Amino acid sequence: MTERITSLNVGDVEREELPVDVLLVGAGPASLACAIHLQRLLAEKGMDDKTILVIDKAEEIGHHTLSGAVMNPRGIAELFPDWKEKGFPVASEVKDDWAEWLRGGGKHSTMRGMLCPPQLKNHGNVIVSLNNIVSWMAEQAEAAGIEIYGGFPATETVFDGDRVKGVITRDSGIAKDGTRKGTFEPGMRVEAEVTVFAEGTRGSLAKSLFKKLDLYAGKNPQTYGTGIKELWEVREDVGKELFGKVFHTGGYPLGSDAYGGSWVYGSAPNQLSLGFVIGLDQGDAKLDPHALFVKWKQHARIAKLLEGGKVVRYGAKTVPEGGYFSMPKLYGDGFVLVGDTAGFLNAATLKGIHLAIKSGMMAAEAIAEALAAGDTSSAKLARYDELFEASWAKDELYSVRNYRQAFEGGLVSGIIDFGLQRITGGRGLKGKRGGHADHDAMRPISQSKMEKPRFNDTNALDKLTDVYLSGAIHEEDQPSHLLIPDPTICVERCTQEYGNPCQHFCPAAVYEWPDGADHVVINASNCVHCKTCDIADPYENIEWVVPEGGGGPKYVDM
């Protein structure tokens, strides 16, 4: 492919221009599944000359990929029927599962068997590291002849009218003051017949695409949760007891007006995967997902598991919880959306890997047909939506279409409505529930009930210590990739109305308001690319864009 690179002068910048047939932006499970399946379909059609390129902002594929993760194997079994024989990385099959309700005073109740909520049962699923899965899938893709470029963040979408023509990757070697350093290299212009947007949650290109082409017309706004995860080495007795076992908790430290919960997965004989997810629509201006995670770990039930252990990894990301009615239009002239970018996540079960893989495969079928017909227009790529509407992925998401929205009225009403949804095939109290953007739910700072925990060096690490364990690193001398279009809003309005919530909701201590400061201090090098700030800011006054290539966390084994 490299011999097809030419040069393109844009102003005083000469960009390399690379034409391909299909460009995939992002290298998660949806993107790699799409590339692999598409390569096979094109070979079947005698179109081996078509070029497929995957680009990702992480320097190494998988470094920016994070999940719990318990995986439904249905998706990977469709992509690779011999996935087990091929050495697909599985930590363990799920040997047992249950749910627990945590209460104050260190008390808890256990729900097993018939008492365990059905959406939290995991018989037949497997415990995995999504980082390892993506690395394995990338190896399969490259073995099939697909080119994958790490360290290539896409910063701009190329349009011809409303038609997507490809992307431009980020310039590197730009100093903080905007001048070009001696290491300056212009980004590349990659043009494609079809561009697959697979940036994960709240991708910067997809976000712009949604607005320009009104892809959410007639849809509910997407709603999100922020998930915090740590990987722990634990005592031998705890590790052996919980290896291959899965349990989720509800209750403490959340009140009845907040949606969220946690997980504990026995991912190795000496290791636990711990995580906590909180909905970003709960409205408290001091919402701090990391602090809630710490308070949860300090509950006697969880603290006992962690005694004598140590944290080895940390990460945070947002997940799209809105469901079927919050999915954008999946296609347009010259492009499709897959995975978390398109909302392929079952919030009831907190699982999306299998749906991401399926979305990539369906997109691949539509793209293959479009390329074979020489027509990659919106009308032809609409085949993707037809395939989705006839698929088990649609059936699964439609069956829980009102799940997340039911909890907007509180925990009790949500549980009752979800019970009715299971009886009525997903309908519940309303056929279609509406929704709202998460930041619209934020209440004045005077109504905050959030209390911060006490930190220590064992089971309650502070944000900066956890960020160190994420491996996050960015080139320091570069423009911030966290933009505040109107700083006066922060000072003149946000301070009084909401108490500058960015200093609380960011799980990586990126935003600071030192005592007496008249502006926010942005520690961009701490950023773990979770996108919470882009979602939760009450004025939509924070914009996350891609940093220089390779910057970000390094989620090894996560």
RODO-2510 file (C-alpha; in nm, 4 decimals, decimal comma):
residues 558
     n   res          X          Y          Z
     1     m     0,0000     0,0000     0,0000
     2     t     0,2806     0,2417     0,0870
     3     e     0,3877     0,2866    -0,2740
     4     r     0,0544     0,4594    -0,3412
     5     i     0,1410     0,7508    -0,1114
     6     t     0,1694     1,0849    -0,2925
     7     s     0,2074     1,4419    -0,1727
     8     l    -0,0578     1,7097    -0,1379
     9     n     0,0146     2,0786    -0,0756
    10     v    -0,2290     2,2494     0,1605
    11     g    -0,1235     2,6087     0,2212
    12     d     0,2322     2,5866     0,3404
    13     v     0,1918     2,2243     0,4578
    14     e     0,2739     1,9394     0,2248
    15     r     0,0734     1,6360     0,3292
    16     e     0,1220     1,2825     0,2147
    17     e    -0,1926     1,1569     0,0483
    18     l    -0,2863     0,7915     0,0779
    19     p    -0,5841     0,6569    -0,1183
    20     v    -0,7423     0,3339     0,0099
    21     d    -1,0709     0,1624    -0,0553
    22     v    -1,1817     0,1260     0,3073
    23     l    -1,0462     0,3203     0,6046
    24     l    -1,1280     0,2179     0,9615
    25     v    -1,0690     0,4835     1,2303
    26     g    -0,9977     0,3093     1,5592
    27     a    -0,8755    -0,0427     1,6276
    28     g    -1,1203    -0,1847     1,8796
    29     p    -1,3171    -0,5110     1,8461
    30     a    -1,5810    -0,3590     1,6154
    31     s    -1,3260    -0,2148     1,3745
    32     l    -1,1057    -0,5243     1,3611
    33     a    -1,4057    -0,7536     1,3186
    34     c    -1,5212    -0,5335     1,0309
    35     a    -1,1796    -0,5409     0,8634
    36     i    -1,1360    -0,9166     0,9001
    37     h    -1,4846    -1,0039     0,7768
    38     l    -1,4636    -0,7524     0,4930
    39     q    -1,1339    -0,8988     0,3739
    40     r    -1,2949    -1,2431     0,3542
    41     l    -1,6050    -1,1169     0,1738
    42     l    -1,4002    -0,9274    -0,0832
    43     a    -1,1870    -1,2360    -0,1466
    44     e    -1,5040    -1,4373    -0,2062
    45     k    -1,6126    -1,1785    -0,4618
    46     g    -1,2761    -1,1875    -0,6387
    47     m    -1,1939    -0,8352    -0,5228
    48     d    -0,8595    -0,9065    -0,3535
    49     d    -0,7135    -0,5857    -0,4945
    50     k    -0,9218    -0,3689    -0,2592
    51     t    -0,7164    -0,2033     0,0141
    52     i    -0,8232    -0,1952     0,3801
    53     l    -0,6421     0,0247     0,6320
    54     v    -0,6982     0,0491     1,0084
    55     i    -0,5550     0,3455     1,1997
    56     d    -0,5537     0,3987     1,5761
    57     k    -0,4393     0,6812     1,8036
    58     a    -0,2625     0,4429     2,0447
    59     e     0,1018     0,3778     1,9715
    60     e     0,0433     0,0048     2,0231
    61     i    -0,2891    -0,1538     1,9313
    62     g    -0,4887    -0,2244     2,2452
    63     h    -0,3237     0,0349     2,4693
    64     h    -0,6382     0,2522     2,4666
    65     t    -0,8821    -0,0385     2,4968
    66     l    -1,0564    -0,0927     2,8308
    67     s    -1,3426    -0,3065     2,9556
    68     g    -1,4411    -0,5109     3,2630
    69     a    -1,4694    -0,7655     3,1034
    70     v    -1,7039    -1,0590     3,0918
    71     m    -1,7791    -1,1418     2,7300
    72     n    -2,0687    -1,3154     2,5625
    73     p    -1,8857    -1,5356     2,3067
    74     r    -2,1639    -1,5175     2,0467
    75     g    -1,9962    -1,2452     1,8418
    76     i    -1,6475    -1,3947     1,8278
    77     a    -1,7946    -1,7383     1,7514
    78     e    -1,9570    -1,5908     1,4389
    79     l    -1,6363    -1,4218     1,3295
    80     f    -1,4148    -1,7192     1,4136
    81     p    -1,6124    -2,0440     1,4587
    82     d    -1,2832    -2,2031     1,5692
    83     w    -1,1987    -1,9193     1,8104
    84     k    -1,0997    -2,1559     2,0904
    85     e    -0,8718    -2,3630     1,8688
    86     k    -0,7097    -2,0453     1,7368
    87     g    -0,6011    -1,9462     2,0857
    88     f    -0,8460    -1,6644     2,1494
    89     p    -0,7326    -1,5198     2,4861
    90     v    -0,9715    -1,6257     2,7627
    91     a    -0,8801    -1,5872     3,1293
    92     s    -1,1523    -1,8253     3,2442
    93     e    -1,5002    -1,9469     3,1703
    94     v    -1,7531    -1,8137     3,4201
    95     k    -1,7885    -2,0854     3,6833
    96     d    -2,0342    -1,9120     3,9143
    97     d    -2,2243    -1,5832     3,9350
    98     w    -2,4368    -1,3898     4,1798
    99     a    -2,5361    -1,0389     4,2889
   100     e    -2,4950    -0,8567     4,6178
   101     w    -2,6680    -0,5561     4,7698
   102     l    -2,4378    -0,3450     4,9839
   103     r    -2,5721    -0,1458     5,2773
   104     g    -2,4263     0,0981     5,5238
   105     g    -2,2402    -0,0302     5,8263
   106     g    -2,0514    -0,2842     5,6147
   107     k    -2,3567    -0,5084     5,5718
   108     h    -2,4619    -0,6864     5,2536
   109     s    -2,7137    -0,9341     5,1157
   110     t    -2,6362    -1,2035     4,8591
   111     m    -2,8722    -1,2976     4,5749
   112     r    -2,8066    -1,6317     4,4043
   113     g    -2,9977    -1,8573     4,1715
   114     m    -3,3558    -1,7410     4,1244
   115     l    -3,2880    -1,4327     4,3363
   116     c    -3,0052    -1,3085     4,1140
   117     p    -3,1340    -1,0500     3,8632
   118     p    -3,1473    -1,2280     3,5241
   119     q    -2,9441    -0,9589     3,3465
   120     l    -2,6545    -1,0287     3,5842
   121     k    -2,6383    -1,4032     3,5197
   122     n    -2,3347    -1,5026     3,3159
   123     h    -2,3604    -1,8748     3,2506
   124     g    -2,1813    -1,9507     2,9227
   125     n    -1,9815    -1,6281     2,9222
   126     v    -1,6045    -1,5873     2,9590
   127     i    -1,3781    -1,3571     3,1592
   128     v    -1,1355    -1,1732     2,9324
   129     s    -0,8972    -0,8811     2,8969
   130     l    -1,0200    -0,6614     2,6126
   131     n    -0,6666    -0,5319     2,5660
   132     n    -0,5501    -0,8884     2,4989
   133     i    -0,8488    -0,9571     2,2727
   134     v    -0,7756    -0,6550     2,0556
   135     s    -0,4087    -0,7476     2,0319
   136     w    -0,5069    -1,0998     1,9236
   137     m    -0,7587    -0,9718     1,6681
   138     a    -0,4992    -0,7317     1,5275
   139     e    -0,2645    -1,0274     1,4749
   140     q    -0,5393    -1,2133     1,2873
   141     a    -0,6079    -0,9068     1,0738
   142     e    -0,2438    -0,8515     0,9842
   143     a    -0,2034    -1,2211     0,9015
   144     a    -0,4908    -1,1756     0,6552
   145     g    -0,3049    -0,8912     0,4825
   146     i    -0,4779    -0,5956     0,6476
   147     e    -0,2530    -0,2997     0,7275
   148     i    -0,2817    -0,1469     1,0756
   149     y    -0,1103     0,1790     1,1690
   150     g    -0,0709     0,2591     1,5396
   151     g     0,0061     0,6126     1,6571
   152     f    -0,2079     0,7734     1,3842
   153     p    -0,4779     0,9864     1,5544
   154     a    -0,7381     1,1164     1,3103
   155     t    -0,8093     1,4833     1,3753
   156     e    -1,0330     1,5936     1,0875
   157     t    -1,2919     1,4382     0,8573
   158     v    -1,2572     1,5116     0,4865
   159     f    -1,5884     1,5994     0,3194
   160     d    -1,7140     1,6548    -0,0307
   161     g    -2,0422     1,8247     0,0512
   162     d    -2,2104     1,5788     0,2881
   163     r    -2,0082     1,2852     0,1610
   164     v    -1,7245     1,1575     0,3797
   165     k    -1,4061     1,1173     0,1766
   166     g    -1,1623     1,0135     0,4498
   167     v    -0,9653     1,1776     0,7302
   168     i    -0,6572     1,3839     0,8061
   169     t    -0,4301     1,2598     1,0821
   170     r    -0,2904     1,4939     1,3458
   171     d     0,0205     1,6989     1,2833
   172     s     0,3033     1,6154     1,5232
   173     g     0,5871     1,8306     1,6490
   174     i     0,3733     2,1332     1,7369
   175     a     0,4845     2,3224     2,0492
   176     k     0,2507     2,4499     2,3223
   177     d     0,2604     2,7971     2,1726
   178     g     0,1492     2,6625     1,8325
   179     t     0,4871     2,6966     1,6614
   180     r     0,6486     2,4135     1,4721
   181     k     0,9339     2,2344     1,6428
   182     g     1,2266     2,0799     1,4593
   183     t     1,0453     1,7460     1,4808
   184     f     0,7365     1,8780     1,2990
   185     e     0,5653     1,6292     1,0695
   186     p     0,2379     1,7111     0,8946
   187     g    -0,0494     1,4707     0,9264
   188     m    -0,1481     1,2436     0,6402
   189     r    -0,4600     1,2791     0,4268
   190     v    -0,6173     0,9347     0,3890
   191     e    -0,8980     0,9176     0,1318
   192     a    -1,1334     0,6210     0,1059
   193     e    -1,4433     0,5004    -0,0726
   194     v    -1,5838     0,4079     0,2692
   195     t    -1,4736     0,5339     0,6117
   196     v    -1,5674     0,3286     0,9185
   197     f    -1,5878     0,5356     1,2360
   198     a    -1,4914     0,3098     1,5264
   199     e    -1,3509     0,5624     1,7730
   200     g    -1,5223     0,4179     2,0797
   201     t    -1,7370     0,6293     2,3068
   202     r    -1,7769     0,9976     2,2176
   203     g    -1,5224     0,9948     1,9365
   204     s    -1,4205     1,3470     1,8345
   205     l    -1,4777     1,2871     1,4626
   206     a    -1,8075     1,1087     1,5160
   207     k    -1,9259     1,3869     1,7466
   208     s    -1,8729     1,6406     1,4680
   209     l    -2,0337     1,4057     1,2183
   210     f    -2,3453     1,3726     1,4359
   211     k    -2,3898     1,7516     1,4334
   212     k    -2,3056     1,8181     1,0698
   213     l    -2,5359     1,5471     0,9322
   214     d    -2,7956     1,5472     1,2137
   215     l    -2,7522     1,1736     1,2716
   216     y    -2,9533     1,1880     1,5950
   217     a    -3,2663     1,3298     1,4295
   218     g    -3,5684     1,1570     1,5837
   219     k    -3,3480     0,9748     1,8376
   220     n    -3,3038     1,0074     2,2102
   221     p    -2,9817     1,1793     2,3172
   222     q    -2,7165     0,9280     2,4114
   223     t    -2,6666     0,8845     2,7857
   224     y    -2,3403     0,7662     2,9343
   225     g    -2,1806     0,6113     3,2385
   226     t    -1,8225     0,6480     3,3563
   227     g    -1,6542     0,3246     3,4544
   228     i    -1,3506     0,3035     3,6848
   229     k    -1,1415    -0,0146     3,6881
   230     e    -0,8489    -0,1500     3,8852
   231     l    -0,6650    -0,4779     3,8436
   232     w    -0,5555    -0,6245     4,1776
   233     e    -0,3120    -0,8906     4,2843
   234     v    -0,4817    -1,0506     4,5841
   235     r    -0,4069    -1,3032     4,8558
   236     e    -0,3819    -1,6643     4,7441
   237     d    -0,6939    -1,7712     4,9356
   238     v    -0,9040    -1,4917     4,7816
   239     g    -0,7692    -1,5494     4,4306
   240     k    -0,8339    -1,9231     4,4359
   241     e    -1,1800    -1,8801     4,5860
   242     l    -1,2954    -1,6262     4,3255
   243     f    -1,1071    -1,7406     4,0139
   244     g    -1,3585    -1,7803     3,7333
   245     k    -1,6375    -1,6329     3,9443
   246     v    -1,8358    -1,3164     3,8831
   247     f    -2,0471    -1,1007     4,1071
   248     h    -2,2013    -0,7557     4,0760
   249     t    -2,3121    -0,5206     4,3493
   250     g    -2,5708    -0,2478     4,3880
   251     g    -2,6568    -0,0108     4,6700
   252     y    -2,3777     0,1515     4,8727
   253     p    -2,2322     0,4076     4,8160
   254     l    -2,5119     0,5289     4,5865
   255     g    -2,8374     0,6835     4,6953
   256     s    -3,1786     0,5992     4,5556
   257     d    -3,1609     0,8734     4,2902
   258     a    -2,8416     0,7545     4,1153
   259     y    -2,7936     0,4765     3,8623
   260     g    -2,4804     0,2645     3,8903
   261     g    -2,3169    -0,0459     4,0261
   262     s    -2,0014    -0,2506     4,0354
   263     w    -1,8308    -0,5757     3,9445
   264     v    -1,5798    -0,8219     4,0875
   265     y    -1,4350    -1,0736     3,8405
   266     g    -1,1882    -1,3475     3,9304
   267     s    -0,9645    -1,3044     3,6260
   268     a    -0,6693    -1,5179     3,7431
   269     p    -0,5835    -1,7418     4,0428
   270     n    -0,4137    -1,4402     4,2056
   271     q    -0,6027    -1,1544     4,0422
   272     l    -0,9316    -0,9641     4,0592
   273     s    -1,0830    -0,7197     3,8132
   274     l    -1,2712    -0,4539     4,0099
   275     g    -1,4898    -0,1842     3,8650
   276     f    -1,7574     0,0718     3,9372
   277     v    -1,9861     0,2445     3,6850
   278     i    -2,1931     0,5547     3,7580
   279     g    -2,4483     0,7175     3,5293
   280     l    -2,3514     1,0714     3,4307
   281     d    -2,7125     1,1891     3,4525
   282     q    -2,7396     1,1613     3,8317
   283     g    -2,7175     1,5399     3,8646
   284     d    -2,4810     1,6003     4,1575
   285     a    -2,2458     1,8855     4,0670
   286     k    -1,9711     1,7251     4,2782
   287     l    -2,0118     1,3832     4,1184
   288     d    -1,6762     1,2063     4,1424
   289     p    -1,6748     0,8566     3,9864
   290     h    -1,3288     0,7852     4,1257
   291     a    -1,4329     0,8844     4,4779
   292     l    -1,7406     0,6600     4,4584
   293     f    -1,5169     0,3747     4,3446
   294     v    -1,2892     0,4325     4,6455
   295     k    -1,5843     0,4441     4,8876
   296     w    -1,7158     0,1205     4,7382
   297     k    -1,3791    -0,0493     4,7942
   298     q    -1,3825     0,0692     5,1556
   299     h    -1,7076    -0,1173     5,2236
   300     a    -1,6284    -0,4108     5,4542
   301     r    -1,7427    -0,6654     5,1945
   302     i    -1,4936    -0,5442     4,9321
   303     a    -1,2182    -0,4309     5,1686
   304     k    -1,1901    -0,7834     5,3091
   305     l    -1,1123    -0,9188     4,9615
   306     l    -0,8355    -0,6629     4,9124
   307     e    -0,6534    -0,7049     5,2436
   308     g    -0,2913    -0,7945     5,1769
   309     g    -0,3260    -0,7253     4,8047
   310     k    -0,2032    -0,4462     4,5792
   311     v    -0,3245    -0,2505     4,2771
   312     v    -0,1316    -0,3169     3,9547
   313     r    -0,3373    -0,1337     3,6901
   314     y    -0,5924     0,1481     3,6707
   315     g    -0,8182     0,2803     3,3980
   316     a    -1,1361     0,4748     3,3237
   317     k    -1,3693     0,5056     3,0268
   318     t    -1,7226     0,6049     2,9425
   319     v    -1,9846     0,3660     2,8053
   320     p    -2,2954     0,4467     2,5953
   321     e    -2,5945     0,3363     2,8037
   322     g    -2,8868     0,4840     2,6092
   323     g    -2,9751     0,1684     2,4176
   324     y    -3,1754     0,1135     2,1007
   325     f    -3,3582     0,4482     2,0980
   326     s    -3,0303     0,6373     2,1502
   327     m    -2,8463     0,4879     1,8543
   328     p    -2,7606     0,7382     1,5774
   329     k    -2,8199     0,6744     1,2101
   330     l    -2,5612     0,4080     1,1304
   331     y    -2,4584     0,5142     0,7799
   332     g    -2,4358     0,7944     0,5260
   333     d    -2,2624     0,8822     0,2014
   334     g    -1,9242     0,7128     0,2229
   335     f    -1,9327     0,6113     0,5904
   336     v    -2,0696     0,3792     0,8585
   337     l    -2,0569     0,3796     1,2405
   338     v    -1,9782     0,0707     1,4499
   339     g    -1,9290    -0,0390     1,8111
   340     d    -1,9529     0,2076     2,0991
   341     t    -1,9496     0,4946     1,8490
   342     a    -2,2906     0,3714     1,7324
   343     g    -2,4206     0,2781     2,0797
   344     f    -2,3890    -0,1006     2,0514
   345     l    -2,4011    -0,1759     2,4232
   346     n    -2,6549    -0,3621     2,6361
   347     a    -2,6738    -0,1457     2,9490
   348     a    -2,8835    -0,4019     3,1359
   349     t    -2,6091    -0,6645     3,1202
   350     l    -2,3243    -0,4105     3,0850
   351     k    -2,1918    -0,6023     2,7853
   352     g    -2,0956    -0,4762     2,4433
   353     i    -1,7992    -0,6731     2,3051
   354     h    -2,0181    -0,9293     2,1289
   355     l    -2,2413    -0,6525     1,9936
   356     a    -1,9393    -0,4533     1,8751
   357     i    -1,8080    -0,7537     1,6825
   358     k    -2,1492    -0,8164     1,5294
   359     s    -2,1829    -0,4502     1,4282
   360     g    -1,8478    -0,4694     1,2496
   361     m    -1,9493    -0,7838     1,0645
   362     m    -2,2807    -0,6356     0,9498
   363     a    -2,1070    -0,3183     0,8362
   364     a    -1,8561    -0,5312     0,6431
   365     e    -2,1358    -0,7077     0,4537
   366     a    -2,2891    -0,3753     0,3525
   367     i    -1,9503    -0,2323     0,2498
   368     a    -1,8612    -0,5400     0,0444
   369     e    -2,1895    -0,5174    -0,1453
   370     a    -2,1398    -0,1434    -0,2010
   371     l    -1,7849    -0,1863    -0,3329
   372     a    -1,8950    -0,4686    -0,5618
   373     a    -2,1684    -0,2446    -0,7044
   374     g    -1,9345     0,0541    -0,7374
   375     d    -2,1773     0,2559    -0,5278
   376     t    -2,0879     0,3654    -0,1744
   377     s    -2,3697     0,6156    -0,1378
   378     s    -2,5977     0,6401     0,1623
   379     a    -2,8691     0,4553    -0,0293
   380     k    -2,6416     0,1566    -0,0852
   381     l    -2,4848     0,1544     0,2628
   382     a    -2,8371     0,1538     0,4109
   383     r    -2,7988    -0,2209     0,3730
   384     y    -2,6113    -0,2075     0,7052
   385     d    -2,9221    -0,0845     0,8853
   386     e    -3,1339    -0,3521     0,7141
   387     l    -2,8949    -0,6213     0,8345
   388     f    -2,9020    -0,4801     1,1856
   389     e    -3,2812    -0,4661     1,2020
   390     a    -3,2968    -0,8353     1,1009
   391     s    -3,0230    -0,9478     1,3429
   392     w    -2,9983    -1,0957     1,6905
   393     a    -2,8132    -0,7773     1,7899
   394     k    -3,1274    -0,5735     1,7224
   395     d    -3,3405    -0,8306     1,9076
   396     e    -3,1148    -0,8085     2,2120
   397     l    -3,1008    -0,4292     2,2202
   398     y    -3,4719    -0,3883     2,1455
   399     s    -3,5622    -0,6207     2,4332
   400     v    -3,4007    -0,3708     2,6738
   401     r    -3,4823    -0,0581     2,4739
   402     n    -3,6322     0,1279     2,7712
   403     y    -3,4026    -0,0124     3,0394
   404     r    -3,1710     0,2770     3,1160
   405     q    -3,4328     0,5500     3,0755
   406     a    -3,6594     0,3769     3,3293
   407     f    -3,4144     0,4707     3,6054
   408     e    -3,4378     0,8450     3,5385
   409     g    -3,7132     0,8587     3,8011
   410     g    -3,5023     0,6860     4,0650
   411     l    -3,3925     0,3383     4,1654
   412     v    -3,7214     0,2006     4,2975
   413     s    -3,9343     0,3066     3,9989
   414     g    -3,6616     0,1835     3,7652
   415     i    -3,6566    -0,1632     3,9194
   416     i    -4,0362    -0,1840     3,8991
   417     d    -4,0413    -0,0673     3,5364
   418     f    -3,7648    -0,3074     3,4354
   419     g    -3,9616    -0,5919     3,5916
   420     l    -4,2572    -0,4925     3,3740
   421     q    -4,0286    -0,4653     3,0726
   422     r    -3,9320    -0,8298     3,1111
   423     i    -4,2973    -0,9276     3,1149
   424     t    -4,3998    -0,7002     2,8254
   425     g    -4,1099    -0,7699     2,5888
   426     g    -3,9208    -0,4543     2,6714
   427     r    -4,2119    -0,2114     2,6656
   428     g    -4,2520    -0,1487     3,0383
   429     l    -4,4662     0,1448     3,1483
   430     k    -4,4129     0,3265     2,8165
   431     g    -4,3678     0,2030     2,4607
   432     k    -4,0833     0,4450     2,4014
   433     r    -3,9257     0,6438     2,6779
   434     g    -3,7700     0,9773     2,6004
   435     g    -3,4304     1,0920     2,7156
   436     h    -3,2077     1,3904     2,7794
   437     a    -2,8400     1,4782     2,7557
   438     d    -2,6550     1,3915     3,0773
   439     h    -2,5307     1,7451     3,1405
   440     d    -2,8876     1,8769     3,1351
   441     a    -2,9557     1,6889     3,4599
   442     m    -2,6926     1,8738     3,6633
   443     r    -2,8267     2,0520     3,9713
   444     p    -2,6854     2,3650     4,1436
   445     i    -2,3827     2,3153     4,3670
   446     s    -2,5965     2,4007     4,6727
   447     q    -2,7853     2,0718     4,6268
   448     s    -2,4774     1,8497     4,6188
   449     k    -2,4667     1,5531     4,8577
   450     m    -2,1322     1,4127     4,7452
   451     e    -1,8779     1,3445     5,0193
   452     k    -1,5185     1,2529     4,9410
   453     p    -1,3538     0,9496     5,1034
   454     r    -1,0310     0,9267     5,2981
   455     f    -0,7420     0,8050     5,0841
   456     n    -0,4597     0,5726     5,1852
   457     d    -0,1785     0,3720     5,0279
   458     t    -0,3657     0,0401     5,0141
   459     n    -0,7264     0,0084     4,8979
   460     a    -0,8026     0,3796     4,8541
   461     l    -0,5464     0,5360     4,6231
   462     d    -0,5922     0,8988     4,5218
   463     k    -0,6406     0,9987     4,1594
   464     l    -0,2804     1,0885     4,0852
   465     t    -0,1512     0,7556     4,2140
   466     d    -0,4087     0,5699     4,0085
   467     v    -0,3248     0,7745     3,6990
   468     y     0,0370     0,6624     3,7366
   469     l    -0,0884     0,3019     3,7280
   470     s    -0,2756     0,3735     3,4023
   471     g     0,0543     0,4359     3,2257
   472     a    -0,0811     0,7650     3,0899
   473     i     0,1821     0,9760     2,9178
   474     h     0,1685     1,2578     2,6636
   475     e     0,4268     1,4743     2,4946
   476     e     0,4394     1,7713     2,7314
   477     d     0,5337     2,0362     2,4770
   478     q     0,2209     2,0275     2,2620
   479     p    -0,1058     2,2217     2,2533
   480     s    -0,3590     2,0874     2,5012
   481     h    -0,6001     1,8349     2,3518
   482     l    -0,8609     1,9535     2,6043
   483     l    -1,0133     2,2748     2,4743
   484     i    -1,2255     2,5311     2,6588
   485     p    -1,3839     2,7498     2,3885
   486     d    -1,5103     3,0158     2,6319
   487     p    -1,3027     3,0419     2,9549
   488     t    -1,5217     3,3254     3,0839
   489     i    -1,8069     3,0779     3,1362
   490     c    -1,5894     2,8818     3,3778
   491     v    -1,5170     3,1874     3,5913
   492     e    -1,8289     3,4003     3,5606
   493     r    -2,0974     3,1298     3,5637
   494     c    -1,9749     2,7808     3,6428
   495     t    -1,7964     2,8737     3,9655
   496     q    -2,1153     3,0156     4,1164
   497     e    -2,3726     2,7803     3,9662
   498     y    -2,1976     2,4436     3,9787
   499     g    -1,8698     2,4941     4,1639
   500     n    -1,6604     2,3962     3,8594
   501     p    -1,7586     2,0263     3,8442
   502     c    -1,4719     1,9382     3,6096
   503     q    -1,2408     1,9216     3,9123
   504     h    -1,4632     1,6465     4,0527
   505     f    -1,5952     1,4370     3,7651
   506     c    -1,2618     1,3847     3,5883
   507     p    -1,1205     1,0485     3,7076
   508     a    -0,7641     1,1508     3,6205
   509     a    -0,7141     1,4832     3,8053
   510     v    -0,6835     1,6721     3,4774
   511     y    -0,8749     1,9826     3,5918
   512     e    -0,7695     2,1806     3,8995
   513     w    -0,8949     2,5019     4,0583
   514     p    -0,6260     2,6032     4,3102
   515     d    -0,7415     2,8256     4,5954
   516     g    -0,7788     3,1815     4,4728
   517     a    -0,7250     3,0888     4,1065
   518     d    -0,9217     3,2767     3,8421
   519     h    -0,8851     3,0069     3,5807
   520     v    -0,8733     2,6299     3,5540
   521     v    -0,5384     2,4512     3,5433
   522     i    -0,5437     2,1727     3,2827
   523     n    -0,3051     1,8831     3,3441
   524     a    -0,3513     1,7346     2,9985
   525     s    -0,0709     1,4822     3,0461
   526     n    -0,2863     1,3014     3,3071
   527     c    -0,5689     1,2344     3,0613
   528     v    -0,6770     0,8704     3,0211
   529     h    -0,9060     0,9496     2,7238
   530     c    -1,2289     0,8529     2,9015
   531     k    -1,4240     1,1530     2,7572
   532     t    -1,6163     1,2200     3,0806
   533     c    -1,5369     1,5920     3,0559
   534     d    -1,6682     1,6211     2,7010
   535     i    -1,9948     1,4616     2,8143
   536     a    -2,0574     1,5974     3,1637
   537     d    -1,9656     1,9658     3,1393
   538     p    -2,2940     2,1516     3,2049
   539     y    -2,2250     2,4157     2,9385
   540     e    -2,0717     2,1815     2,6795
   541     n    -1,7683     2,4067     2,7140
   542     i    -1,5027     2,1340     2,7158
   543     e    -1,4039     1,9748     2,3879
   544     w    -1,1853     1,6648     2,3773
   545     v    -0,9729     1,6300     2,0636
   546     v    -0,6982     1,3817     1,9818
   547     p    -0,3494     1,4532     2,1186
   548     e    -0,0251     1,3873     1,9380
   549     g     0,0138     1,0268     1,8221
   550     g     0,0890     0,7700     2,0905
   551     g    -0,0256     0,9870     2,3811
   552     g    -0,2615     0,8433     2,6395
   553     p    -0,2892     0,5459     2,8746
   554     k    -0,1245     0,2070     2,8293
   555     y    -0,3848    -0,0489     2,9284
   556     v    -0,1703    -0,3623     2,9372
   557     d    -0,3791    -0,6717     3,0329
   558     m    -0,6822    -0,4499     3,0995
***
